[in-house]
Amino acid sequence: SYELTQPPSVSVSPGQTARITCSGDALPKQYAYWYQQKPGQAPVLVIYKDSERPSGIPERFSGSSSGTTVTLTISGVQAEDEADYYCQSADSSGTYALFGGGTKLTVL
Amino acid sequence: QVTLKESGPVLVKPTETLTLTCTVSGFSLSNARMGVSWIRQPPGKALEWLAHIFSNDEKSYSTSLKSRLTISKDTSKSQVVLTMTNMDPVDTATYYCARYIVATQFDYWGQGTLVTVSS
């Protein structure tokens, strides 16, 4: 079955750049989306269609795509960015949604 | 203002059927570009997509849970209902409903409702 693979954890110091990857065979054909989830809260969309940023999301959040891997980049990480991040996409037919296993971003 | 709110039991017994309702406002369930989905998250674990329903009543389900899930909607009441049969303790999770822009993203989420499966 189709899966999206993320690293379980990423750690960075404040002000550094965090990069979180997501790999999946259908990603060359389907857009990826990224969600931020803080403890006890619902997920919030931070990137859509691989690299677009919704209104209200800080410019330090960006996304990119290359082949079967998409990357969420957070430039100048702040303490408030500590959260779990999930990528999401669809299968090649677009019928089913799926999520990656999530990456815990720790700000040291 | 778009909002979604989940409601349903907080505790169900093993083998029982879970029924959850998502009440939406700020958009119509008849909007062709949008659907409503259910997503769950066991404590400390990842998000798991369960099902979509769209304006034309087309539905899709997670292949691993398809035999246990039914999604339906009442457009006049702005409600989407998910039923899950034969509940098990491993189904303990926070269940979210979310607005789904067709073939793209979940742009608005409910607050989630924690359902515990225990005898």
Contacts between the chains, C-beta under 8 A, distances in Angstrom:
chain1	res1	chain2	res2	distance
A	1	B	63	7.0
A	31	B	104	6.6
A	33	B	104	7.2
A	33	B	105	4.3
A	33	B	106	7.6
A	35	B	47	7.7
A	35	B	106	7.6
A	37	B	47	7.9
A	42	B	96	6.1
A	42	B	109	4.1
A	42	B	110	6.7
A	42	B	111	5.8
A	42	B	112	5.6
A	43	B	47	6.8
A	43	B	96	7.8
A	43	B	106	7.5
A	43	B	109	5.9
A	44	B	109	7.7
A	45	B	105	5.7
A	45	B	106	6.8
A	45	B	107	5.7
A	48	B	104	6.7
A	48	B	105	4.8
A	48	B	107	7.8
A	49	B	104	7.0
A	49	B	105	7.9
A	54	B	107	7.6
A	86	B	46	6.9
A	86	B	47	5.5
A	88	B	47	7.8
A	88	B	49	7.9
A	88	B	105	7.1
A	88	B	106	7.1
A	90	B	103	6.3
A	94	B	103	4.5
A	95	B	60	5.1
A	96	B	49	7.2
A	96	B	60	6.0
A	96	B	62	7.1
A	96	B	63	7.1
A	97	B	37	6.8
A	97	B	49	4.3
A	97	B	52	7.0
A	97	B	100	7.4
A	97	B	106	7.8
A	98	B	49	5.9
A	99	B	39	7.7
A	99	B	46	6.2
A	99	B	47	4.4
A	99	B	48	6.8
A	99	B	49	6.2
A	100	B	46	7.4
A	101	B	46	4.8
A	102	B	46	4.6
A	102	B	47	7.1
